Amino acid sequence: MMDLLDEPVPGVGTYEDFNTIDWVREKSKDRDRHREIASQSKESTWAFIMSIHDAFSGWLLMLLVGLKAGALAGWIDIAAHWMTDLKEGVCLSGFWFNHEHCCWNSKETTFQERDKCPNWKSWAELLIGYNNGPLAYIMNYLMYVCWALFFSFLAVSLVRSFAPYACGSGIPEIKTILSGFIIRGYLGKWTLMIKTITLVLAVSSGLSLGKEGPLVHVACCCGNILCHLFTKYRKNEAKRREVLSAAAAVGVSVAFGAPIGGVLFSLEEVSYYFPLKTLWRSFFAALVAAFTLRSINPFGNSRLVLFYVEFHSPWHLVELVPFVLLGIFGGIWGAFFIRANIAWCRRRKTTRLGQYPVLEVLVVTAITAVLAFPNSYTRMSTSELISELFNDCGLLDSSQLCNYSNVSDIKLSGNTLPDRPASHDVYMAMWQLALALIFKMLITVVTFGMKIPSGLFIPSMAVGAIAGRLLGVGMEQLAYYHHDWVIFKGWCSPGADCITPGLYAMVGAAACLGGVTRMTVSLVVIMFELTGGLEYIVPLMAATMTSKWVADALGREGIYEAHIRLNGYPFLEPKEEFSHKTLAMDVMRPRRSDPPVSIITQDGMSVEEVEALIADTSYSGFPVVVSQESQRLVGFVLRRDLVVSIENARQRQEGVVSTSRIFFTEYTPPQPPNCPPPLKLRGIMDLSPFTVTDHTPMDIVVDIFRKLGLRQCLVTHNGPLTL
C-alpha cells in the first residue's frame, strides 16, 4: 500500500496557471526545510557547509538580480537615446553615436551652437543637401513620422508574435503576482527578451510613454529567471515572491537612479508580503543595481540621477500656496486620467478596436508624430523635456525658456540671475508649453494600455512639470512687476532672485505622478533622489499629500488598482476598507438556499466516488470530515493534489481500481481478503485548515485573508462544519 506521507508524489504541492498560492502552506514548507537543514548541519561538516550556502544563497541571488537588471537598464538607456535621435538625423563619424556624443567628439562645435556640428547631419541634409527652407522642413518632418511608425510597428509586431505578456506597464500584474496569483510565462525568458527590445522601440517612437514602469517588469523577470538557479526559491512560491519584491525595488532603482525610493516603492506600492529580511535584501539589490548602472554611465554625465537640478535660491513659506495649488491640479488630473484611461481600455476590450492592436498602435503613433513635430517641446523626448523644465536658468543657458529680456543694471551673484521681465521668446515658449500640456494630457490617455510596453511615470511627470513651469514663470513675473505687494514685500526685493520656475516644475511633476499612482512617501524620496534637491522635501511633501487627498476624494483607486479590477485579477487590496456589516454565514458558500457543501469522508469513499465529485464540481478543494453523520472537521485537501495523487497511484501502485477505498486516517483498518488495495492519502491533507465560526464579522474575515494570504477558510457552527 502506498503511503504518500513517506514517498512524495510529483505534482503534489504545485499550482495550476491562473490560481492563487497557499501562503500558509508555502511558509510551513520553508520552516520545515529550514529546521531540517539546521538539524543536519550538526551531523557533518559537509552538511554545515551546505547550511551556510543555503543562508548565503539569498544574498547571492540579490547580487545577480542587481547586476543583471542594472546591465539591461544601461543598455536600454543607451539604445533608446540613440534611436530617438535617429529620427532626426545620423552621425557621419559613427552611426552608433547619438546627437550629443557625436557633437562631443567634434572639434568644430562652438559653445553658442553646441547642438550643431559638421559630423551630425539631419535627414534633409543627407537627402537633398541643405537644412533650411520649406522643402528641408517637410523632408525632416516626413522622416520623423516614418521612423516613428517603423519603430512602433516593429514593437507591436514583436509583442504580438512572440510575447503577448510584454505589453503594458506590468506593474498591475506584478502586484497581483506578488499577492500570490500565478500567471505562467509573465516573468519568463521570452517576455524578458521581447520586453527589453520592444521597450527601446516604443520609447524611441516618440509615443507618450515611459520606460520606468516596464523596467520594474524587466527586473522582476530577471529575479524570476535567476530564482531557478536556487532550489529553495525554485520550489517555494512564497520565497520566490520575496525575491520578486526585491526585484521590483531594483526596477525603480535602475529606472530613476533612486535605490532608497525603489525599496520604499516596493514596500508601499507593489508588495503584498514584505518581511524585514526582504527589506534588507531589497536595499542590497537596489544598491548593486544602482552601482552597476553608474558604472555603465548611460547618461554620459557621471551622475546616477536622471534629472539633476541645482537651484540657487531657497523657497519661501508664501510659496506653499502655489505648491498646494499644483497638488490640487495633480489630484484632479490623476482622477481624470484614471477615469478616462479605464473608459478607453474598457472600450478597447469590449469593441472591435481590441481586435486590431497593430492598427491602433500605428494610428496613435501617426497622430502623435504629426502633432508633436511642429512643437519643439513635444518633438524632444519626454525625459529631455522634463530635464529642461526642471532646469534653473543660469548665465550659460541658451534655452528659449531662459531667453529673458536683458536688463542693463542687473547684479550677478555667481551663476544666479535675478528675476527679469519675460521676453517675446519666453512668451512664445509659454504658448508652446500650454499646447504641449493639452496634447500630453489627451494623448497619454489613449497611449497607456496599448499592446506595447508603456510606462506612466514619465508622461505623468511631464504633464505636472509643464503645468508647474507655467505657474512658476507666472509667479516670477508677478514678483518682478509687483514686488511691493504684501505677499512679496518681506522677502522679495528688486533685483533679487525670488522665484525659481524649475522648482515649480519639479513640484508639479511630483503632484501629477502622485495623483495618478497615489504614491506618497516613496514618491517624495524618489523625487529628491531623482533630482538631488534634498532641501525641497517640504514643498514636495505638501504637493504630494494634497494631490493624494484630492484624487482620493474624486476616486479611491489608483491607476494600477483600476487596471487590476478591469482585468479581473483576484486581488484583495490591503489599503481598502471593508464597510459591510455582514457575518461569515452571510457570505460563505453554499448559501442557505444552495445544495449542501461537497465533502469527503476520511475513510468511507471509493476512488470512483471521489473522481465523480471532482468531475461534478469546480471547487479548488474539499473539506475532509469524519463521516456523513458526524460533520466534525478533520482537514482540507486541494483538488489538484487529489487528482495528481489518484492518477499517480493508478500508474505506480498495482491493483488500484475504481472501487479502491481512499483513506485519510492515520491508521488503515484491516481490509477483507478480496478487496482491492486502498489508497492512503493522509499526506496530501492539510491537518490544520483555518476555521472561523459562522458569526465571525466579515471585516475580521477579510483582515485574516489579507494578513495570512489564505486561499480558503472553513466556517464551523458549534464545532462541526457548517452545511
N, C-alpha and C positions, 0 to 999 in steps of 0.2 A: 504493500500500500504506500502510495506517495505521500510524503509529508512536506508540504511547501514551506513549512517553517524552517526546515533544515536545508532544503535544496531550492535556491532562488529560481524563479521562472523568468525567462527572457520576456520583456514587455510589461511585466507587473511593476507598477510604480511609475510608469511613463504616462504621458498625456497625449491626447489627440490634438490635431490642429483646431484652432478657434475654441479652445477650452481654457478654463482657469485652473491654475495650480493650487494644490492644497498646501498653504503656507505652514500650517501646524505640522503636517506630516514631514515636509521637507526639512523644517528646523529640527524635528525629532531625529530624523535620519542623520543629520550632520552632528548632533550631540552624541549619538551612539557611535558614529565613526570617530569622533574626537576622543571619546572615552576609550575606545579600543586601541587607538594609536598611543594614548598616554599609558595604558596598561602594558602594551607590548614594548614600549621604549625602555622599560626597566629590566627586560629579559635579556637583551643582547645589544652589542654596540651598533650593529647594522640597523636594528630597529630604532635605536636612539638617533642615528644619523638621519633615517627616514622621517622621524618625527620633527627634526629640525628643518628638513627640506619642506615638509608639509606646512610648518609655521611660516617659512620664508617665501613659499610659493605665491602667496597673495601679493607681497611687495614686488616680487619679480614680475608678476603679471601686470601690475600697475606701471612698472618701468617700461615694459614692452608696449603697453597701450599708449603711454605718453609719447614714446619715441615714434611709433607708427603714425599716430594721429597728427603729431607736430610736423612730421615729414610730409604727409599728404596735404596738410593745410598750407605749408610753404609752397608746395608745387602748385596748388590751386590758385594761390595769390599771384604767383609769378605768371602762370599761364593766362589767368583772367586779365591781368593788366596788359599783357602783350596782345591778346586777341581783341580787347576793347579798342586799343589804338590802331589795330589793323583795319578797322572800319574807316579810318580817316587817311591812312597812308602807310608807307613802308620805309624802313631804314635801308639805305643803299649799302652802308658799310657792313651790314649783317642783318638779314631779315628777322633774326630771332630777337633783336633789340626792340624794346618798346620806345615810344617817343622820347621819354625822359632820359633813358640810358643812351639813346642814340645821340642826343644833343650834349650829354655829358662828355662823350668821347670826342666831340668836335672842338677843334681849337679856334674855329672862326665864330663861335657863338658869342654874342655880346650880352652884357648884363641887362640892357634895356629890352632886348628881344631874345630872352633866354629860351623861349619856346620855338624859335626859328633857327634852323641850321641847314647848311647845304646837304648834309647827309640824309635828312628826313624829307621825303617827297610826298606830297599829297597825291591822291589818285588823279586829280585833274592835271597836275604837272607831269605825271608819268604818261597819261593817255593823250593829252592834247598839247602839252608843252608849256603851259602857263597856269597861274593860280588866281588870276584876277579877272573880273568880268562876269557877266551873267552865265555864259556857257560853262565856265570853270565851276561856278557855284552849283549849277544844275548837275554837272558831272559828279562833283563831290557828294551832292545830295543823293543822287541815284546809287552811287557805290555804297554809301552809308546804309541805305534801305536794303540793298541786295545782300550785303554782308550780314545784316541783322536777320533777314529772312533765312539765309543759309544756315546760320548758327542755330536759330530756333528750330528749323526743320530737322536738322541733324539731332538736336537734343530730344525732341518729342519722338522721333523715329526710333532712336536707340532705346528710350524708355519703354515705348510700346512694344518693341520687338523682343527685347532681352530681359528687362527687369521692370515690370509694372509697378512694383513697390518703391521704385526710386523716385517717384514723383512727389510733389508737395514739399512741405516743410519737414515732416517726420516727427515733430515734437508731440502732436496729439497721439500718434501711435506709440511713441516711446513712453509716454505717460501711462498708456493703457497696458503696455507690456510690463512696465515696472510695477504695476498694481497686481500682476500675476497672470495676465491674459497671454495666451500663446498664439503668435502669428508666424507660422513657419516660413522661412525664406525672407522675412522682412529685414533681418540682420545678417543675411548670408553674403557669400563671396561675390555672387553676380550683382547683387544690389549695391555692394560697396564699389565694385569696379565701374558699373554704369553710372551710379550717382556721382562719383568723383569726376568722371569725364563730362557728363551732361551738365553738372553744376557750373563748370567752367564755360561751357557753351551758352547756358541760359543767362549767366551774368554778363557775358560778352555781347549778347544780342541786344543789350540796352533796355530790356524789359524792366518794369518797375518791381524788382525783387532783389533780395539779398542772399548772400551765401552763408550767413551766420546761423540761421536755424537749421538748414541742411547739414552744416558741419557737426551739429550735435548728433544727427543720424549717422553720419560718416564715422564719428568717433565711437558710437555705440556698436556699429558694425565691426570695427576693429576690436573692441572689447569682446564681443560675442565670438568672433572667429578665434581669437587668441585663447579664449576660455577652453577650447577643445584640446589645448596642449597640457592641461592640468586636470587630473581625474576628479578631484573634489569639486571643481567647477563644472566639468562636463556632465557629471552625473547628478548634480543637485541644482534644481531650478531656482531655489531661493538664494543660494550662494551666487549663482550667475547674475541674479538681479542686483546684488551688491556691487558686482563689477560694472554692470551697466549704469548704475547710479553714479559711480566714479567716472565712467566714460562720458556721461552727459556733462559733468563738470569740465572734463578735458575739452569737450567740443566748444563750450563757451570760452574757455581759456585760450584756445588757438584762434577762435573767431575774432575775439576782441583784444587779445593780449591782456586778459584780465583773469589771472588764476584764482584770486580770492573771490571775485564776483562769480566765477564759474562754480565754485564749491557752494556758495550761497544760492545760486540759481538752481542747482540740482536739489538742494535741501528744500527751498521754498516752492519751486515751481513744478518739478517733474517727479521727484522721488516719492514713493509710497511707504517704503520701509528704509530708514536711514539710521542704522546704529552708529555709535560713537566710533567704532573701528572703521566703518566706511568713511566717516568724516576725515579721519587721519589719512586713509589711503587715497581718498579723492584729492586731498590737498597735495600729497606727494605726486600723484599722477598729473595734476594740473601744473605743478611746478616743473616736472620733467618736460611736459609738452610745451610750456612757455619757453623753457630754456632751449629746446630743440628748434622752435620757430625763430627765436632770437639768433641762434647760430646760423640758420639759413638766411636771415635778414631779407625777407621778400620785399620790404618797402624801400630798401636801399638807403635808409636814413639812420641805421644803427639803433633804432628805437623799437621797442616792442609794441607800444601803444599805437592805435590806428589813427587817432586824431589828436596829436599833441598840441596843446594850447599853452600860451604863456601870456596871461592878462597882466597888465602893469598897474592897474588901478583897482582898489578894493571896492566891494559893493557896499551900498548904504542901506540902512534899515527901511527907508522910504520905498526902496525898490522892491521890497517884498510884495507890495500891492500889484505891480505888473507881473511879478513872478507867479502870484496866485491866479491872476487872470490867465496866464499861459497854462496853468494847471487846469482851470475850468475849460479852456479851449481843448486841451488834451483829452479830458474826460468826455466832453461832448463828441469830439472826433472819434474817440475809441468806441463809444456806444454806437454812433452812426455807422462806423466801418464794420463792426461785427454784424449788425442787423443787415446791412446792405450786402456784405460778402456772403453771409449764410443764405440770404434770399436768392442770390445769384447761383451759389453752389447747389441749392435745392432745385432750382430751375434746371441746372445742368444735369442733375441726376434723374429728374422726372420727365424731361422733354427730349426731343431728338438732338438737341445740342450736345448731349453727352455721347452720342454715337459718332461724332466727328471730332475727336480730340486734336488731330493734326491740323485740320482746317481751322479750328478755334484758335490754336496757338499761332498759326500763320496770320490770321486776320488781326488778332490783338497785337502781334509784332509789327505788322504793317501800319496799323493805326498809330502805335507808339512811335515808330521810327519817323513816320511822315510828320507827326505833330511835334516831335522832340527836336528835330534837326534845326529848324529856324531859330529856336531859343537856345542860346549858349548854355543856360543853366539846366536845361533838360537834356541837351546833347551830351554833356560830360557825364561820366559815370557817377552814380549816386554817392559813392564814397568820396569821390573828389569834390562833389557839390557840398556835402556836409563839411568836409575839411575847410573849404573856402568860406562857408557861412560861419564856422566856429572861429575863424581867424580874426585876430585883433590887428586893425590897420596900423602899420608902422611906417617908418621912413622909406623902407626898401620895397614896399608892396606896390605892385603895378596892376592890381585887380581893379576892375571897373567899380566894384563896391567901395574901394578905398580912394577913388579919384575925386576927393573933395575940392572945394574952391580954395585956392591959396590965399592966405591972409598974411600981409606983409609983416605984422608985428608979433607973430607967434613966437613963443619961447619954448625951445626944445628942452626936454629933460630925458637924456639917454635916447632910447628908441621910441619913447612915448610921444604922442601928438595930442594937443588939446582938442576939445570939441570945436569943430569948424562947420561953416554952412555947407549944405549939400550942393553939389554942382549938378549940371544937366546930366552928366554921366551917372551920377548916383540915383537921380530920379528915374532915369531910363532903366537902371538896374532894378529899382524897386518895382516898376511896372512889369518887367520880365519875371521877377520873382513872384509877383502876385499871380501872373498867368501860370507859372510853373507850379504854384501851390494848388490851384484849381485842377490842373492837369494831373498832378501826382495823386490828389485825393480821389479822383474819379477812376483813373486807370489802374490804381492798386487794387480797387475793389474787384475788378474782373480778372486781374492777373493772378492773385493769390488763390491757389486751389486748382490751377490748370495742370495738365499731365506732364509737367516738367518740374525739376527741383526749384522750389521757390520759397525763400525766406521772407520774413515780415519785419525783422528788426530794423534793417537799414531803410526801407521805404517809409516806415512809421517815423523813424528819427528824422528823415528828410522833410516830411510834412511839418513836424514840430520845429525843426531848425529854420525853415523858411519863414514860418509864422513868427518865430522868436526874433529873427533878424529884422523883419519888417517892423515889429514893435520896438525893437532896440534902436533902430535908426530914427523912428518917430520920437522916442523918448530923448534921444540925443539932440535932435533938432529943437525939441521943446525946451530942453535945458539950455541950449545955446541962445535961443531968441528970448527966453523968459527966465533967465537965471535969477531975476529979482522976485519971482513968485515965492510964496511961503514954503512950498514943498522943496524948493531948491536953495533957498536963501542961506540956510545954515551950513551947507556942505559943498555947494557948487558955485565957486567964484568964477568970474570971467577969465578966460584963458586957461582954465583947468581942464583936465581930462576926467570928466564926471561920469559919463555913461559909456559902458563897453557893450556895443551891439553883439559882439561874439558871445558874450556870456548869456545874453537873452536867447540866442540860437541854441546854446547848449542846454539851457533850462527847458526851452520849448521841446527839444528833441526828447529829453527825459520824460516830459509830461505826456507827449503823444504815445511814446512807447509804453508808458505805464497805463495809459487809458485803454490800449488795445490788449495788453497781456495781463494787467492787474498786478504786475510785479511791484514791490516796494523796496525792501531792504537790499535785495540783490541788485536791483536796478540802480540804486544810488551808488553802490560800491562799484558796479560795472562802469558807470559814467565817470566816476573820478579816476578809476584805473585807466579808462579809455582815453581820457583827455589829459591826465596828470594834474587836473585842477583840484587839488585837495582842499584848498581854502574855501571852495564854493559848495561845500556839502549842505549847508543850511538852505540856500536857495533851491538846491536840487531836492532836498527833503520836503520843503514846503510845496513845491510844484508837484512832486510825485504823489504825496498824500492827498492833495486837493484833487488831482486827476483821478485817483482811485475812488475817492468819495463821490465825486460827480458821476463817474462811469457806473459805479455800483448802484447809485440812485436811479439811473436810467436803465440798467440791466445787470443782473447778478453775475452772468457768465463772462469769463474772458474768452478770447478768440480760440484758444486750444480746447477749453471745455465745450464750447459751442460746436466745434468740429467733431469732438468725440461723440457728442449727442447726435449730431447729424449723421455720422457714420454708423450709429447704433452699437458702439462698443460697450461691453459691460464694465462700466467704471463707476465706482462708488466714491464720489467727490468728498475728500476729507474735510474741506472747508465749508461744505453746505450744511445748513442746519435742518434737522428733521422736525417739522412743526405739527405733524398729525397726531391727534390724541387717540391712538389705537393700541390694541394689545396684540400679542403674538397670535392668539387664537383667531383674530380677525383677518390676518394676513396669510397664515400658514396654508399649505396645500396638503391634502384636499380640504376644500371648504365644507361647510355643514351639508350642503346640497349635493356635493360630489360623491362618487363611489369611494369606498374605503381605501386607505393607504395601501400601496403594494409593499408587502413584507416578505421576508424569507425566514423560515423557521430554522433553528440551529441544527436539528437532526431529523427532520421529517419530510424532506423534499428530495425528489429524484432529479437527475440531470435533465430529463425531458421537461419536467415542470419548471425548472429554473430557466431553461432555454426558451420556453413558451412565455414566461414572464418577461424575459429580456426582449423578445420579439414583439410583444403586445404593448410595451411601454417605451418611453423615450427618456426616462429619468437617468440622471448621472450616477445614481447609486441607490441601494436599498437598505433599510434598517433590518437587522437580524434580531429576532425575538425568540423567547423560549419555546413558545408554541402558539397555535391559533387561539387557544383558550386563554393562555396567560400571555399578555402583551408586554411582559417585563423585558426591557431592552437589554440585549447582550452586546451589540456592537453595530458597526456600519460597514458595508462592503461596496466598493466602487464598481460600476457597471463594466468599465474597461478591464479591470483586474479580474472580474468574474469570467468574462468572455475569453480573455487570454489564457486563464488557468484551465478552463474546461477544454479549450482547443489543444493546449499543451498536454493535458492528461490523456486525451484521446490518442495523441501521437506517441507519447512516451510510456504510457502505462498500459500493460496488456489487460484485456478483458473489460475495459470501461465501455459501457453501453448506455443507452438512454435510460434504462431502469436502475442504473447505479445510484446509490444514495450519496448525498452530499452532506458532510458533517462539518460544523463549525465549533464542535465541542473539543475540550482538551483531551478527553479520552474517548475512544471509539468503542461502543458496546459490541459484544460478540455477535457475529453475523451467522445466519443459517448456512449450512454447507453448500447449497446450490445457488446462493446469492452471488451476483457479480461483485467484483471488488469495489469498495466505496472510494470516494474522494474526500480527503481531509484538507479543507481549505481555511482552517483557522489562521494560518499565517498571513493571508491577504486581508483579514478583517481588522478594522480599526476598533480596538477594545475600549477606547476612551473617546467616543464621539461627544461633541459638545451638545449639551442639552439645556433648555430653559423650560420653565413652566408655562402653561397656556395663558397665565395672567401677567406675564412679563411685559412691561410697556415697550412699544416698538422703538422708541428713541434709544432705549438701552440696548435692544437687539441690534439696531443699526450701528451703534457705537462698538458693540462686540465684533460685528463683521468687519468694521473698518480697522480696528486696532489689532485683531488677531488674524485678519486675512482669511476668514473662513470661507469654505465653499458651500457648506450646508450646516444647518443647526436643527436638531430634532426637538420637537415640542412634546412634553410629557404632561399628564394630568394625574395628580395624586400618585405619582410613581410610574405607572405603565405608560407606554407610548400612546399619544392622543390619536384616536381614529377619526 
